[in-house]
Amino acid sequence: MCTEDRTFTEEQVVQIVAIACEDPKDCGRPISHWTPREVRDEAVKRGIVPAISVTQVGRFLK
């Protein structure tokens, strides 16, 4: 695990990945598929994390 990964709890990572499994339209997003940027914005909006980079979200989703 890289150093940056340790700044997020396992629960936060699970919640971020779970967002990507939801239908974006159910979250009020006018998109058909999640992008790392959209997942990041939703995670911050929900208060899962105060901030996270798009790159880190992409790593979690790989």
Secondary structure, DSSP 4 states (H G I P E B T S, - for coil): --GGGGGS-HHHHHHHHHHHHS-GGGGT-S-SS--HHHHHHHHHHTTS-S---HHHHHHHH-
